[in-house]
Amino acid sequence: MKLIRFGASEQEKPGVHINGKNYDVSAFIYDYDESFFKADGLQQLSALVQKGNLPEIPLDVRIGSPIARPSKIVCMRLFLPSQLFL
C-alpha cells in the first residue's frame, strides 16, 4: 500500500495505491497531514483498506504529492569510505 493524493492541483484528495490500482479514501480520511500521522492514521487506514469496498480512481486522474504540507524535510548525505578522512 502506498499513499497517494489525487485530483486538481491544490484540491487533492487522499487515496491509496495497491497492486497497480488507485483507490479513493477521502470519504474516511481528511488528508495525509500532521494530524493524520499523530492520530495513528496509518493503522486506521490499514484497517479501512482490509475491509475493502473502496471506490477505484480512474487511471487518467492527476496524482499529486502524497503528503499534504510537510512540516519538515530531512536530508542525509551518504559518505563514501574514501571521503571520511579528507
Residue frames as qw, qx, qy, qz and C-alpha x, y, z in Angstrom:
[[0.000, 0.890, 0.457, 0.000, 0.00, 0.00, 0.00],
 [0.403, 0.054, 0.015, 0.913, 1.31, 3.42, -0.98],
 [0.047, 0.722, 0.410, -0.556, -0.18, 6.76, -0.01],
 [0.287, 0.301, 0.460, 0.784, -1.32, 8.95, -2.91],
 [0.176, 0.602, 0.348, -0.697, -3.23, 12.18, -3.32],
 [0.312, 0.294, 0.709, 0.560, -5.23, 12.76, -6.47],
 [0.131, 0.854, 0.491, -0.112, -7.22, 15.48, -8.21],
 [0.327, 0.849, 0.059, 0.410, -6.65, 19.03, -9.37],
 [0.490, 0.224, -0.380, 0.752, -3.67, 20.94, -8.02],
 [0.082, -0.201, 0.401, -0.890, -4.31, 22.40, -4.55],
 [0.716, -0.118, 0.063, -0.686, -7.54, 20.32, -4.34],
 [0.448, 0.225, -0.864, -0.049, -6.07, 16.84, -3.94],
 [0.815, -0.360, 0.075, -0.447, -7.90, 14.11, -2.04],
 [0.311, -0.493, 0.809, -0.074, -6.28, 11.19, -0.20],
 [0.910, 0.210, -0.187, -0.304, -6.09, 7.75, -1.76],
 [0.606, -0.456, 0.644, 0.098, -4.05, 4.57, -1.75],
 [0.577, 0.517, -0.548, -0.315, -2.21, 2.63, -4.44],
 [0.655, -0.249, 0.693, -0.169, -2.49, -1.14, -4.12],
 [0.613, 0.085, 0.750, 0.232, -1.38, -3.72, -6.69],
 [0.248, 0.106, 0.564, 0.781, -1.38, -1.28, -9.60],
 [0.128, -0.689, -0.584, -0.410, -4.76, 0.30, -8.81],
 [0.063, 0.174, -0.310, 0.932, -5.61, 3.58, -7.08],
 [0.309, -0.586, -0.747, -0.051, -8.44, 3.81, -4.55],
 [0.126, -0.606, 0.006, -0.786, -10.22, 6.81, -3.04],
 [0.471, -0.342, -0.711, 0.395, -10.27, 7.02, 0.79],
 [0.027, 0.270, -0.078, 0.959, -11.46, 10.64, 1.04],
 [0.583, -0.509, -0.374, -0.510, -14.81, 9.58, 2.50],
 [0.823, -0.459, -0.308, 0.133, -12.93, 8.29, 5.58],
 [0.634, -0.287, -0.040, 0.717, -9.64, 10.24, 5.73],
 [0.098, 0.935, 0.142, -0.310, -9.48, 14.05, 5.60],
 [0.494, 0.805, -0.317, 0.091, -5.91, 14.30, 4.31],
 [0.877, -0.077, -0.211, 0.424, -2.40, 12.98, 4.86],
 [0.075, 0.809, -0.201, 0.547, -1.11, 15.77, 7.09],
 [0.115, 0.394, -0.706, 0.577, 0.46, 16.08, 10.54],
 [0.597, -0.191, 0.397, -0.670, -2.78, 15.36, 12.39],
 [0.905, 0.162, -0.275, -0.283, -3.28, 12.15, 10.37],
 [0.650, 0.313, -0.624, 0.300, 0.12, 10.79, 11.40],
 [0.101, -0.368, 0.592, -0.710, -0.17, 11.96, 15.03],
 [0.693, -0.093, 0.304, -0.647, -3.50, 10.16, 15.47],
 [0.464, -0.118, 0.876, 0.066, -2.30, 6.70, 14.32],
 [0.593, 0.518, -0.051, -0.615, -3.82, 7.36, 10.92],
 [0.328, 0.412, -0.801, -0.283, -1.78, 4.63, 9.24],
 [0.125, 0.044, 0.960, -0.247, -3.33, 1.96, 11.47],
 [0.476, 0.471, 0.439, -0.599, -6.82, 3.30, 10.79],
 [0.480, 0.573, -0.388, -0.539, -6.08, 3.41, 7.07],
 [0.120, 0.268, -0.951, -0.101, -4.76, -0.16, 7.11],
 [0.295, 0.250, 0.839, -0.382, -7.95, -1.38, 8.79],
 [0.495, 0.582, 0.123, -0.633, -10.03, 0.53, 6.25],
 [0.371, 0.506, -0.654, -0.423, -8.15, -1.00, 3.32],
 [0.057, -0.097, 0.991, -0.074, -8.55, -4.52, 4.72],
 [0.465, 0.396, 0.593, -0.525, -12.33, -4.08, 4.77],
 [0.304, 0.187, 0.722, 0.592, -12.25, -3.33, 1.02],
 [0.156, 0.769, 0.616, 0.064, -15.11, -1.76, -0.94],
 [0.180, -0.629, 0.053, 0.754, -13.14, 1.40, -1.74],
 [0.595, 0.764, 0.190, -0.164, -14.02, 3.26, -4.95],
 [0.726, 0.011, 0.328, 0.604, -11.40, 2.92, -7.67],
 [0.036, 0.785, -0.093, -0.611, -9.85, 6.08, -9.12],
 [0.775, 0.618, 0.128, 0.019, -9.77, 6.27, -12.94],
 [0.790, -0.071, 0.163, 0.587, -6.30, 6.00, -14.48],
 [0.375, 0.591, 0.206, 0.684, -6.49, 9.42, -16.18],
 [0.369, -0.911, -0.164, -0.089, -6.83, 11.35, -12.89],
 [0.289, 0.731, -0.412, 0.461, -3.84, 13.50, -11.85],
 [0.810, -0.395, -0.333, 0.278, -1.69, 12.11, -9.00],
 [0.013, 0.902, -0.195, 0.385, -0.11, 14.74, -6.73],
 [0.140, 0.487, -0.709, 0.490, 2.29, 14.81, -3.80],
 [0.582, -0.283, -0.762, -0.023, 1.45, 12.04, -1.29],
 [0.407, -0.451, -0.537, 0.586, 1.84, 14.24, 1.80],
 [0.011, 0.875, 0.303, 0.378, -0.04, 17.49, 2.38],
 [0.125, -0.897, 0.183, -0.383, 2.00, 20.38, 3.82],
 [0.830, -0.101, -0.397, 0.378, 5.03, 18.52, 5.26],
 [0.380, -0.924, -0.029, 0.040, 6.32, 20.29, 8.36],
 [0.248, -0.766, 0.538, 0.251, 9.94, 19.44, 7.70],
 [0.879, 0.434, -0.197, -0.004, 12.12, 17.72, 5.17],
 [0.598, -0.639, 0.463, 0.143, 15.14, 15.80, 6.45],
 [0.745, 0.601, -0.289, 0.003, 18.04, 15.11, 4.11],
 [0.735, -0.525, 0.385, 0.191, 21.05, 12.95, 4.74],
 [0.430, 0.739, -0.489, -0.172, 24.28, 12.77, 2.82],
 [0.991, -0.065, 0.072, 0.089, 25.87, 9.43, 2.11],
 [0.087, -0.827, 0.540, 0.131, 29.62, 9.46, 2.69],
 [0.901, 0.303, -0.309, 0.042, 31.75, 7.02, 0.78],
 [0.837, -0.436, -0.028, 0.329, 34.61, 5.40, 2.74],
 [0.625, 0.238, 0.075, 0.740, 37.16, 7.36, 0.70],
 [0.015, -0.724, -0.127, -0.678, 35.54, 10.67, 1.77],
 [0.663, -0.683, -0.305, 0.019, 35.63, 10.05, 5.52],
 [0.677, -0.503, 0.018, 0.537, 39.24, 11.04, 6.07],
 [0.466, 0.642, 0.189, 0.578, 39.63, 14.04, 3.77]]
